[in-house]
Amino acid sequence: MLAALCLQMGCSNSTQQAETSTAAAEDTAGFVDQNIQQAAAQYKVLMEKLPDGELPRTYYASTNTFQTSGSEWWTSGFYPGTLLYLYEETGDEALLNEAKRVLKLLEKEQYNTSTHDLGFMMFGSFGHANRIEPSQEYKDILLNSAKSLASRYDPDVKAIKSWDSDNPKDYLVIIDNMMNLDLLFWATRETGDSTYHNIAVNHANTTMQHHFRPDYSSYHVVNYNADNGEVQLKRTEQGNADDSAWARGQAWGLYGYTMTYRETKDPKYLEQARKIAEFTLNHPNLPEDKIPYWDYNAPNIPNALRDASAGAINASALLELSTFVSGQESEKYFRAAETMLKSLSEEPYKAKVGENGGFILQHGVGHLPQNSEVDVPLTYGDHYYVEALVRYKDLQNQNN
């Protein structure tokens, strides 16, 4: 109605722009709130299916099989992290109580030095919990987790070891490991001890030097010589080929360098994130809905499987990246993320409430070469989808 009045009375452009902006914010809020409410309803279904002492991994609709894990599995923190995001948006105490229940299962992992995934596991869960309800207990758990993660750092290689190997000469680092650095940055902010920050920066630098090709696509795995840090081999584990661009790997890199810029404000990390974003968004094999095939070089495109989890990670990362650049570039990243988010919020990617074992998204691809978790829901896909929804709403609110 106000728009019609403006047309009749000759309102200023600024008035019309403000009105349009307000309408856009209301549309965004409605879109986000609807999807958050549906996600919360799904996770209440998931809560009922979850056996005591277990955490969700995926669900196989064809056999009605629900797959879970123990706390030591790398995805263990995503379920409580998603519950906490949903609690913040809905105020539903049942979600908070469930998150606190499963956090108890995770506590012991603060001393786990056998994995590089403690950022995923602990900062994605206890980090959220500490932000919502700060406590010394949560801080101690997070600090012990950072110490355990830092124990996997080698000063000669200047990187955190991802996977252990039977060969003592091997020092395996995967692009996914960029996602665990936020725990270390937090530890330095919390304690004032620069050791954690320095480890994170060195790891980011080493990865930037050796993981990326001239087009800013990334290898999945780099095998360094454990004695001197020299590169022995660059290969894939979960992608189509050693020289292909595994979709979730590209998303981990985009998110990881965007986060590293946020924590350091070093422009070289922003430039790296921008280059990865351009590789992703300009790739000729990126579909119109911007949800990538499981590998940008999959052999059977356009019939290759999509990976909704990579789409969700990209959306969340691009929303944050849009705040670090300006003008048309910022608009490009924001609109691309918006397209991804809206695609994920519709069929075929989003499940109907009560279906999909209680998971939110369908059509994720975990490890296709090993035929593991292929074309199924993935707990991390849900996590970054909900995070992207929250970021999208927050950005629209900030702009109005």
MOGICOR-V305980 format. One line per field, one symbol per residue. ss: DSSP state (2 for helix, 1 for strand, 0 for the rest). phi: phi as a letter, one per 30 degrees, with the letter a starting at -180 (. if undefined). Layout:
ss->???
phi->???
//
This chain:
ss->0222222220002222222222222222222222222222222222222000001111110000111110000002222222222222220022222222222222222220000002222220022222220002222222222222220011000011001000000111112222222222222222200222222222222222220100000100111110000011111000000000012222222222222222220022222222222222200000000000101000000000010222222222222222000022222222222222222200000100000222001001111222011111002222222222222222222200
phi->.dddddddciddedddddddddddddddedddddddddddddddddeddddeicbdcabcddchcccbbdddddcdddddddededdedcidddddddddddedddedddcdccbccddedcddcdddddddbeaddddddddddddddddcdcdddiadddcdbdddddbcbcdededcdddddeddddciddededdddddddddddcdcdedidbddbcccdddbiddcabacbcddaecccddddddededddddddedchdddddddddddddeddcddcddddicddebdcedcdccdddbddddddeddddddeddcbbiddddddddddddedddddbdcdcddejciijddccicbdbdechchchbdbddddddddededdddddddddb
//
